[in-house]
């Protein structure tokens, strides 16, 4: 993971937000290559959902909405995580993510301190303030005492004042989650913490002007269900697709971009006839699994978790989590939930507006059920980076020395740059002229890069590291004709002496073959479609 994070920074995929000011936890910036990768990913999702299907239409809702939306959806009352705070470091953790630990717990009642009285004598006084420490079995109490002293120091009793630590009792405990796994200090009481970012609309910071940055894109699609349905004249089943930012004040952002406070989602709300939700849930599962394969994430790396009843959101009648094998563990990429008619029903009740669908066939009105595939853009970008990253030992073609090749094996449709264009030598005007002409021809069609410095092997290597799938080299055969007859990358024959061909180098196999310049646009466009 560290290598991927370092590569992301070095080559301009992802930077820490506000880096020169020390960063902002849970916020990330996408650099020149990262933004291309992310955009390609979103474009491909958008194309699959809205262009290649007749039953889904696109939508782009606002981030700020009437606060009543979040009351109706249940987010104001229930969109929270259990939070605990380390009593010593004040670091916060999600209570449900604390790993159970075992050891000896030392419970202190408080400390005895010596206090200087007004008559200049010192007196001992007991301070009652409970604090406990867990130490691994077999470790002496001294390590617990050290932490306990730090705690009492932190609440205003420096070592110079403390005459004794007052131990109440100690006991062997198993599988407890009451202590900070990082230092053994006691965790404070569990509180619930709403994950929505609160803000004020307008100049007055009054309760009536409170609203929230949306924690998911879904709600705008429910609220606008009627409008979208009316204008698109669709019949059930039909869906609304949206890509956009969402904000969650996560207690503990971590694992690079995986858990951020600002992120993007790609969501479809797919409205279906009552009773058909379960069958659509299965269809969406298959559809989404195929999609991940199409962006280069093999089926074997995606784990499908049937979310057990106790862990499902209260509105869900069935949820699959699609999880990816990240280097830091198997973690969720996307949730596919059968939400029943919960959301439309809530908005109908709270707004007082009818949100039923009129079924022409049966001449009845009803609230449709909803199946929602909800994917994270940033998590998918991260999965694509992790999946693509490889290090290989290869022999340098020029020096013959062994070296490490770092390569990002992105699917061509996602790669930020599709092809690198290289004149073999930059001081040969004939080569440069052809290279420039190819560059100018391809530039309006797809993202290409031109590079003329360094040895050709080095230029290939740089492109490998940023995941560019094709290298196009303009060499002497381009000008003088092919040395011998061959078959081009398109399958057509190239005769000996045939001019206007270039070397096409493939990133993954490093195989080199020839291709006619005239065939390049069609060949490359077919590869990235
Ligand atoms: P988690 O359990 O990991 O917090 P979730 O189940 O709350 O996620 P959903 O509410 O189902 O997530 O959101 C749908 C998708 O949005 C997730 O599958 C994930 O890809 C993305 N997502 C959610 N929270 C974050 C986050 N903090 N950072 C990045 N992506 C996120």
Boltz pocket constraint, residues with backbone or C-beta under 6 A from the ligand:
constraints:
  - pocket:
      binder: B
      contacts: [[A, 216], [A, 248], [A, 250], [A, 257], [A, 258], [A, 259], [A, 260], [A, 261], [A, 262], [A, 263], [A, 264], [A, 265], [A, 332], [A, 333], [A, 334], [A, 335], [A, 374], [A, 375], [A, 376], [A, 377], [A, 378], [A, 379]]
      max_distance: 6.0
